[in-house]
Amino acid sequence: MQSVLDELVAKLTKALGSNLVSAVLYGSGATGDHHGNYSDLNILCVLAEITPAHLAATSPVFHWWQQKGNPSPLLLTEHEVQTSTDCFAIEFHDIREHHKLLHGRDVVSSLEVDRTFYRAQVERELRSKLLRLRQKASGVLADATLLRRLLADSISTFCVLFRHALILHGVEIGPRKREVIQKAAERFGIDPKPFELLLTLREGQSSKDDTRKADPIVLLPVVLQAIGTVIDAVDGIDRIS
């Protein structure tokens, strides 16, 4: 992983020169929870200014990076980083807490994230992802394989959101998904077993017995109920704060 990150930084500095204020690795690559088979390497590029000429300069670099199986880096000016924490409270909370500076100045460690905006975004993301899961599930209920895959693919997103729900409730928790599920079970009273089984399936470590246990028709209502429980816990913060 480090070699490809070094190559990316070399390409970015060649393309952008002194306009590149910093390059930051965030997400699973910065937390130690990265799995080469299915995890992305997420990069934030902070520039002094962003013009069409700078976009053109980064285009071949980003194309190369995407061919490596990663999403295009985020491009923000330093001013945008400082003024966007209310709109992207979850994202900047995570970047601030878990990042690795690859190049330049660290412009994220001192960021302030307003708790009000943070709580509202966590609830909104939980509700919107729940709605999307319901919509997608309704279209694949007749196909157990597709429904199982849908649930397994969604598990990472809900682990992230559960972790933020825990943080809002004063629970200090790292980014490792299984730890998040266990803490969420303790704090919110949800059943951890379906989520642990789906994580095993997602990580490609499941046995035939695990696959048999993962009846998606049985798992779906338990997962939906658990998400609803966490949503209520986040919503309730307004009334107990």
Phi, psi and omega per residue, in radians:
M1 nan -0.728 -3.073
Q2 -1.105 -0.635 -3.106
S3 -1.128 -0.701 -3.135
V4 -1.260 -0.546 3.062
L5 -1.179 -0.722 3.099
D6 -1.087 -0.700 3.127
E7 -1.148 -0.697 3.105
L8 -1.071 -0.817 -3.138
V9 -1.061 -0.720 3.120
A10 -1.069 -0.738 3.128
K11 -1.177 -0.693 -3.133
L12 -1.176 -0.762 -3.132
T13 -1.166 -0.599 3.084
K14 -1.184 -0.668 -3.099
A15 -1.349 -0.589 -2.969
L16 -1.971 -0.333 3.128
G17 1.030 -2.403 -3.082
S18 -1.242 -0.188 3.104
N19 -1.236 -0.315 3.096
L20 -1.427 1.830 -3.122
V21 -1.295 -0.800 3.112
S22 -2.809 2.721 3.010
A23 -2.195 2.234 -2.994
V24 -2.231 2.260 2.990
L25 -1.564 2.300 3.078
Y26 -2.398 3.131 -3.111
G27 1.420 -2.758 -3.027
S28 -1.075 -0.509 3.125
G29 -1.127 -0.440 -3.119
A30 -1.711 -0.162 -3.057
T31 -1.846 -0.152 -3.088
G32 1.504 0.153 -3.133
D33 -1.884 0.416 -3.069
H34 -1.479 2.313 3.067
H35 -2.103 2.113 -3.031
G36 -1.011 -0.513 -3.060
N37 -1.315 -0.463 -3.062
Y38 -2.520 0.071 3.114
S39 -1.719 2.538 3.070
D40 -1.591 2.845 2.931
L41 -1.861 2.014 -3.043
N42 -1.764 2.283 -3.042
I43 -2.212 2.342 2.966
L44 -1.897 2.161 3.065
C45 -1.886 2.104 3.122
V46 -1.810 2.134 -3.092
L47 -1.984 2.699 3.057
A48 -1.171 -0.699 3.044
E49 -2.624 2.754 3.135
I50 -2.235 1.989 3.136
T51 -2.121 2.921 3.045
P52 -0.959 -0.572 3.122
A53 -1.153 -0.665 3.113
H54 -1.217 -0.641 3.077
L55 -1.095 -0.722 3.121
A56 -1.124 -0.665 -3.117
A57 -1.175 -0.596 -3.104
T58 -1.493 -0.251 -3.038
S59 -0.953 -0.886 3.139
P60 -1.158 -0.539 3.105
V61 -1.173 -0.787 -3.124
F62 -1.182 -0.612 3.093
H63 -1.101 -0.784 3.092
W64 -1.055 -0.746 -3.117
W65 -1.140 -0.702 3.100
Q66 -1.145 -0.632 3.095
Q67 -1.124 -0.375 3.063
K68 -1.387 -0.037 3.122
G69 1.617 0.298 -3.101
N70 -1.961 2.693 3.054
P71 -1.252 2.684 3.090
S72 -1.021 2.458 3.072
P73 -1.034 2.649 3.029
L74 -1.392 2.361 3.100
L75 -1.960 2.044 3.075
L76 -2.384 2.618 2.978
T77 -1.384 2.849 3.109
E78 -1.076 -0.656 3.101
H79 -1.087 -0.726 3.134
E80 -1.134 -0.660 3.091
V81 -1.068 -0.768 -3.086
Q82 -1.222 -0.436 -3.022
T83 -1.934 0.125 -3.064
S84 -1.947 0.097 -3.065
T85 -1.188 -0.395 3.093
D86 -1.314 -0.661 -3.133
C87 -1.313 -0.605 -3.086
F88 -2.138 0.986 -3.029
A89 -1.097 -0.774 -3.140
I90 -1.083 -0.863 -3.057
E91 -1.076 -0.803 -3.099
F92 -1.315 -0.484 3.023
H93 -1.059 -0.802 -3.137
D94 -1.185 -0.754 -3.130
I95 -1.101 -0.723 3.133
R96 -1.088 -0.749 -3.045
E97 -1.399 -0.551 -3.042
H98 -2.383 1.667 3.102
H99 -2.642 2.859 3.066
K100 -2.297 2.110 -3.140
L101 -1.331 2.069 -3.116
L102 -1.648 -0.476 -3.067
H103 -2.821 2.476 2.961
G104 1.413 -2.643 -3.069
R105 -1.562 2.558 3.067
D106 -1.450 1.851 -3.102
V107 -1.866 0.157 -3.057
V108 -2.013 -0.402 -3.055
S109 -1.101 -0.499 -3.078
S110 -1.708 0.149 -3.107
L111 -1.145 2.486 3.070
E112 -1.811 2.262 3.121
V113 -2.023 2.027 -3.125
D114 -1.156 2.251 -3.064
R115 -1.098 -0.611 -3.116
T116 -1.103 -0.847 3.114
F117 -1.133 -0.664 -3.128
Y118 -1.069 -0.898 -3.140
R119 -1.045 -0.761 -3.113
A120 -1.108 -0.697 -3.135
Q121 -1.217 -0.669 3.108
V122 -1.050 -0.801 3.126
E123 -1.124 -0.752 -3.134
R124 -1.088 -0.761 -3.132
E125 -1.154 -0.702 3.094
L126 -1.076 -0.810 -3.115
R127 -1.157 -0.747 -3.111
S128 -1.193 -0.664 3.114
K129 -1.231 -0.573 3.052
L130 -1.133 -0.785 3.109
L131 -1.062 -0.743 -3.129
R132 -1.150 -0.697 3.118
L133 -1.092 -0.758 3.100
R134 -1.045 -0.809 -3.120
Q135 -1.065 -0.813 -3.126
K136 -1.183 -0.678 -3.136
A137 -1.115 -0.642 -3.124
S138 -1.085 -0.439 -3.123
G139 -1.527 -0.186 -3.088
V140 -2.226 0.279 -3.095
L141 -1.033 -0.515 -3.095
A142 -1.410 -0.148 -3.095
D143 -2.084 1.793 -3.064
A144 -1.066 -0.646 -3.119
T145 -1.136 -0.799 -3.139
L146 -1.181 -0.674 3.132
L147 -1.159 -0.723 3.098
R148 -1.084 -0.734 3.137
R149 -1.140 -0.708 3.113
L150 -1.040 -0.801 3.138
L151 -1.126 -0.745 -3.140
A152 -1.141 -0.673 -3.136
D153 -1.208 -0.453 -3.084
S154 -1.497 -0.236 -2.965
I155 -1.107 -0.656 -3.103
S156 -1.099 -0.768 3.139
T157 -1.060 -0.769 -3.108
F158 -1.251 -0.512 3.041
C159 -1.107 -0.722 3.095
V160 -1.063 -0.827 -3.086
L161 -1.225 -0.629 3.059
F162 -1.091 -0.685 3.126
R163 -1.079 -0.716 3.123
H164 -1.220 -0.591 3.049
A165 -1.090 -0.686 3.107
L166 -1.149 -0.752 3.127
I167 -1.047 -0.742 3.114
L168 -1.083 -0.480 3.113
H169 -1.620 0.240 3.036
G170 1.424 0.254 -3.140
V171 -1.683 2.012 3.102
E172 -1.338 2.149 -3.043
I173 -2.573 2.431 3.081
G174 -1.417 -3.073 -3.036
P175 -1.517 -0.070 -3.067
R176 -1.212 2.230 -2.917
K177 -1.099 -0.731 -3.107
R178 -1.180 -0.606 3.068
E179 -1.162 -0.677 3.112
V180 -1.068 -0.793 -3.128
I181 -1.082 -0.750 3.139
Q182 -1.112 -0.763 3.126
K183 -1.167 -0.652 3.112
A184 -1.150 -0.662 3.096
A185 -1.099 -0.736 -3.130
E186 -1.200 -0.747 -3.021
R187 -1.414 -0.685 -3.011
F188 -1.879 -0.115 3.093
G189 1.294 0.497 3.110
I190 -1.595 2.807 3.109
D191 -1.418 2.067 -3.088
P192 -1.405 -0.339 -2.962
K193 -1.037 -0.810 3.136
P194 -1.045 -0.673 -3.128
F195 -1.216 -0.699 3.103
E196 -1.126 -0.686 3.120
L197 -1.158 -0.726 3.126
L198 -1.163 -0.610 3.058
L199 -1.112 -0.715 3.110
T200 -1.088 -0.739 3.101
L201 -1.119 -0.766 -3.108
R202 -1.109 -0.619 -3.100
E203 -1.424 -0.030 3.103
G204 1.246 0.419 -3.108
Q205 -1.904 0.206 -3.033
S206 -1.393 2.587 3.031
S207 -1.644 3.037 3.073
K208 -1.062 -0.585 3.124
D209 -1.171 -0.688 3.092
D210 -1.075 -0.761 -3.132
T211 -1.099 -0.691 3.104
R212 -1.125 -0.674 3.132
K213 -1.186 -0.479 -3.053
A214 -1.448 1.002 3.058
D215 -1.241 1.922 -3.013
P216 -1.125 -0.487 3.103
I217 -1.173 -0.567 3.078
V218 -1.366 -0.696 -3.078
L219 -1.243 -0.645 -3.003
L220 -0.959 -0.944 -3.096
P221 -1.124 -0.560 3.125
V222 -1.187 -0.745 3.126
V223 -1.131 -0.784 -3.137
L224 -1.087 -0.726 3.130
Q225 -1.124 -0.721 3.140
A226 -1.099 -0.751 3.124
I227 -1.079 -0.744 3.107
G228 -1.069 -0.659 3.108
T229 -1.104 -0.758 3.131
V230 -1.167 -0.685 3.087
I231 -1.019 -0.808 3.132
D232 -1.065 -0.637 3.134
A233 -1.162 -0.691 3.109
V234 -1.235 -0.749 3.112
D235 -1.056 -0.641 -3.108
G236 -1.197 -0.266 3.132
I237 -1.042 -0.618 3.123
D238 -1.030 -0.597 -3.041
R239 -1.533 -0.330 -3.096
I240 -1.860 -0.133 -3.124
S241 -1.290 nan nan
